[in-house]
Amino acid sequence: MRKIYPYLLILVIGLLPFIIGKLIVSPIDIGNIAGSESDWLLFWATYIGASATAIMAWLTYKMFRQNKDLLDAQKLRWETERRGILSFSVVNIKDLFCLEVQNIGLSVITDITFSFNQDFLDCFPRKEIGDYLVCSGTNRSRLVPSSLKDYPIFPNNSEDSRKILGVPIAKNVVDETIERLKSVQIEIKGSYLTIEKVYEINENFKIGNFLTNALMVENGVEKELKSITKGINKINETLQAK
């Protein structure tokens, strides 16, 4: 209904001069009115002129707002389609769970910074591992379109024992840590710069979703190579024994 009011006002102002003119020249007795006919004609001419100017100003402003809204929408669409976009996931690389940060957008991303929630960092058996991930998120790294960076998190299996950051970790500790990582909620917050605009990073997901997939999907070639390597080692051990 509000959209009709401006057009009704324009219609009234357009018809008003004809109505006033008819009343002035008509023989109808409308009582004593102060001022002569010429005074009233001057008043209504001024009034109608001012009203028409106000209406034109309002129409100009409305057209300007519509054009501005259209330009803003087009700019936002262009930015959305062309800007860099960060994607976070957990992948399985050479017996390690890694945090993969990838630019899936169309523009370069710079000044990438991010941090992790404390519950996630508390999963690790040694503080140095969490400190490494924290430092990784403060490097203000740069990613061109379709490029990625992988940050090692933790071994994905516990064959005998493992060395993490040069420190031996017992098999049972590795197993317990993997189980905690499967159930923890990981939160990643930060920011990055693309097309001269800062965007927020606010990721919140169950890391177990990625870890389960990584454990279930095993590279057939890597599995076969491991089997061949073990076979060759056994042959060598047999030859050396003879």
C-alpha positions as CSV (number, residue, x, y, z in Angstrom):
1,M,0.0,0.0,0.0
2,R,2.9,2.4,0.8
3,K,4.1,2.1,-2.8
4,I,0.7,3.6,-4.0
5,Y,0.9,6.8,-1.9
6,P,3.6,8.7,-3.9
7,Y,1.6,8.1,-7.1
8,L,-1.7,9.2,-5.5
9,L,0.1,12.4,-4.3
10,I,1.4,13.1,-7.9
11,L,-2.2,12.6,-9.2
12,V,-3.7,15.0,-6.6
13,I,-1.1,17.7,-7.3
14,G,-1.7,17.3,-11.0
15,L,-5.5,17.8,-10.7
16,L,-5.3,20.4,-7.9
17,P,-4.7,23.4,-10.3
18,F,-7.8,22.6,-12.3
19,I,-9.9,22.2,-9.2
20,I,-8.7,25.5,-7.7
21,G,-9.2,27.3,-11.0
22,K,-12.8,26.0,-11.2
23,L,-13.5,27.1,-7.6
24,I,-12.1,30.6,-8.2
25,V,-14.1,31.3,-11.4
26,S,-17.2,29.5,-10.3
27,P,-20.3,31.4,-9.1
28,I,-20.6,29.0,-6.0
29,D,-20.6,30.9,-2.8
30,I,-17.9,29.5,-0.5
31,G,-17.9,32.3,2.0
32,N,-15.5,35.1,2.6
33,I,-11.9,34.3,1.8
34,A,-9.0,36.6,2.6
35,G,-7.0,37.9,-0.3
36,S,-7.9,38.6,-3.9
37,E,-8.1,36.1,-6.7
38,S,-4.7,37.2,-8.0
39,D,-3.2,36.6,-4.6
40,W,-4.6,33.1,-4.4
41,L,-3.4,32.4,-8.0
42,L,0.1,33.5,-7.0
43,F,0.0,31.4,-3.8
44,W,-1.2,28.3,-5.6
45,A,1.3,28.7,-8.4
46,T,4.1,29.0,-5.9
47,Y,2.7,26.0,-3.9
48,I,2.3,23.8,-7.0
49,G,5.8,24.7,-8.2
50,A,7.4,23.9,-4.9
51,S,5.4,20.6,-4.7
52,A,6.5,19.6,-8.2
53,T,10.1,20.4,-7.3
54,A,9.8,18.2,-4.2
55,I,8.3,15.4,-6.2
56,M,11.0,15.5,-8.8
57,A,13.6,15.5,-6.1
58,W,12.0,12.5,-4.4
59,L,11.8,10.6,-7.8
60,T,15.4,11.4,-8.5
61,Y,16.4,10.2,-5.1
62,K,14.4,7.0,-5.5
63,M,16.0,6.3,-8.9
64,F,19.4,7.0,-7.4
65,R,18.8,4.5,-4.5
66,Q,17.5,1.9,-7.0
67,N,20.6,2.3,-9.2
68,K,22.9,2.2,-6.1
69,D,21.2,-1.0,-4.8
70,L,21.6,-2.6,-8.2
71,L,25.2,-1.6,-8.4
72,D,25.9,-2.9,-4.9
73,A,24.2,-6.2,-5.7
74,Q,26.2,-6.5,-9.0
75,K,29.5,-5.7,-7.1
76,L,28.6,-8.3,-4.3
77,R,27.9,-10.9,-7.0
78,W,31.1,-10.2,-8.8
79,E,33.1,-10.4,-5.5
80,T,31.4,-13.7,-4.6
81,E,32.1,-15.2,-8.0
82,R,35.7,-13.9,-8.3
83,R,37.1,-13.8,-4.8
84,G,39.3,-16.4,-3.2
85,I,37.7,-18.9,-0.9
86,L,39.4,-21.0,1.7
87,S,38.4,-24.7,2.3
88,F,39.5,-26.7,5.3
89,S,39.6,-30.5,5.5
90,V,41.5,-33.4,7.0
91,V,43.3,-35.7,4.6
92,N,45.4,-38.9,4.9
93,I,49.0,-38.3,3.6
94,K,51.8,-40.9,4.1
95,D,50.4,-42.3,7.3
96,L,49.7,-38.9,8.7
97,F,46.5,-37.0,9.3
98,C,47.0,-33.5,7.8
99,L,45.0,-30.3,7.9
100,E,44.6,-29.3,4.3
101,V,43.9,-25.6,3.5
102,Q,43.0,-25.0,-0.1
103,N,42.0,-22.0,-2.2
104,I,39.0,-23.1,-4.2
105,G,38.2,-19.6,-5.4
106,L,39.4,-17.6,-8.5
107,S,41.6,-14.9,-6.8
108,V,44.8,-14.9,-4.8
109,I,44.4,-15.2,-1.0
110,T,47.0,-13.5,1.3
111,D,47.5,-12.9,5.0
112,I,45.9,-16.2,6.0
113,T,45.8,-16.5,9.8
114,F,43.8,-18.9,11.9
115,S,43.7,-20.5,15.4
116,F,42.2,-23.7,16.9
117,N,40.0,-24.3,19.9
118,Q,41.7,-25.5,23.1
119,D,39.7,-28.8,23.2
120,F,41.3,-29.8,20.0
121,L,44.8,-28.8,21.1
122,D,44.4,-30.6,24.4
123,C,44.0,-33.9,22.5
124,F,47.7,-34.2,21.7
125,P,50.0,-36.1,24.1
126,R,52.7,-33.4,23.9
127,K,52.3,-29.6,24.0
128,E,54.8,-29.2,21.2
129,I,52.4,-30.7,18.7
130,G,49.7,-28.1,19.5
131,D,52.3,-25.4,19.5
132,Y,53.4,-26.4,16.0
133,L,49.8,-26.1,14.7
134,V,49.3,-22.8,16.5
135,C,52.5,-21.4,14.8
136,S,51.3,-22.7,11.4
137,G,48.2,-20.5,11.7
138,T,50.2,-17.3,12.3
139,N,52.5,-17.4,9.2
140,R,50.2,-15.1,7.1
141,S,50.6,-17.5,4.2
142,R,49.5,-17.0,0.6
143,L,47.6,-19.2,-1.8
144,V,47.0,-18.8,-5.5
145,P,43.8,-20.3,-7.0
146,S,43.6,-24.1,-6.8
147,S,46.7,-24.3,-4.6
148,L,46.8,-25.8,-1.1
149,K,48.9,-26.3,2.0
150,D,49.0,-29.4,4.2
151,Y,49.8,-29.2,7.9
152,P,50.7,-32.5,9.6
153,I,48.5,-33.2,12.6
154,F,49.2,-36.7,13.9
155,P,49.9,-40.3,12.7
156,N,46.9,-42.2,11.5
157,N,48.1,-45.6,12.8
158,S,50.3,-47.0,15.6
159,E,52.7,-49.4,13.9
160,D,55.0,-50.2,16.9
161,S,56.0,-46.7,18.1
162,R,56.2,-43.3,16.4
163,K,58.4,-40.3,16.5
164,I,56.6,-37.0,16.5
165,L,58.7,-33.9,16.2
166,G,61.7,-36.1,17.1
167,V,60.1,-37.4,20.3
168,P,59.2,-41.2,20.5
169,I,55.5,-41.8,21.3
170,A,54.4,-45.2,22.7
171,K,51.9,-47.3,20.6
172,N,49.2,-47.1,23.2
173,V,49.5,-43.3,23.5
174,V,49.2,-43.0,19.7
175,D,46.1,-45.2,19.7
176,E,44.4,-43.2,22.5
177,T,45.2,-39.9,20.7
178,I,43.7,-41.1,17.5
179,E,40.5,-42.1,19.3
180,R,40.3,-38.6,20.9
181,L,40.9,-36.9,17.5
182,K,38.0,-38.9,16.0
183,S,35.5,-37.5,18.5
184,V,36.7,-34.0,19.1
185,Q,35.0,-30.9,17.7
186,I,37.5,-28.7,15.8
187,E,36.9,-25.0,15.6
188,I,39.0,-22.8,13.3
189,K,38.7,-19.0,13.5
190,G,40.7,-16.4,11.6
191,S,40.8,-14.2,8.6
192,Y,42.3,-13.8,5.1
193,L,42.6,-11.1,2.4
194,T,41.3,-11.4,-1.2
195,I,40.4,-8.8,-3.8
196,E,41.4,-6.1,-1.2
197,K,38.8,-7.2,1.3
198,V,39.1,-9.1,4.6
199,Y,37.0,-12.2,5.1
200,E,36.5,-14.2,8.3
201,I,37.3,-17.8,8.8
202,N,34.7,-19.6,11.0
203,E,34.9,-23.3,10.5
204,N,33.3,-25.7,13.0
205,F,33.1,-29.5,12.2
206,K,33.5,-32.9,13.7
207,I,37.0,-34.0,12.8
208,G,35.9,-37.6,13.1
209,N,34.0,-37.3,9.8
210,F,37.2,-36.7,8.0
211,L,39.2,-39.2,10.0
212,T,36.7,-42.0,9.4
213,N,36.8,-41.5,5.7
214,A,40.6,-41.4,5.8
215,L,40.8,-44.7,7.7
216,M,38.3,-46.5,5.4
217,V,39.7,-45.3,2.1
218,E,43.2,-46.9,1.6
219,N,45.3,-46.3,-1.4
220,G,45.6,-49.7,-3.2
221,V,48.9,-48.8,-4.7
222,E,50.4,-47.8,-1.4
223,K,49.1,-51.0,0.2
224,E,50.6,-53.2,-2.5
225,L,54.0,-51.4,-2.2
226,K,54.0,-52.0,1.5
227,S,53.3,-55.7,0.9
228,I,56.1,-55.9,-1.6
229,T,58.5,-54.1,0.7
230,K,57.8,-56.5,3.5
231,G,58.3,-59.5,1.2
232,I,61.6,-58.1,0.0
233,N,62.7,-57.5,3.6
234,K,61.9,-61.1,4.6
235,I,63.8,-62.5,1.6
236,N,66.8,-60.4,2.6
237,E,66.6,-61.6,6.2
238,T,66.5,-65.2,4.9
239,L,69.5,-64.7,2.6
240,Q,71.5,-63.1,5.4
241,A,70.7,-65.9,7.8
242,K,72.1,-68.5,5.2
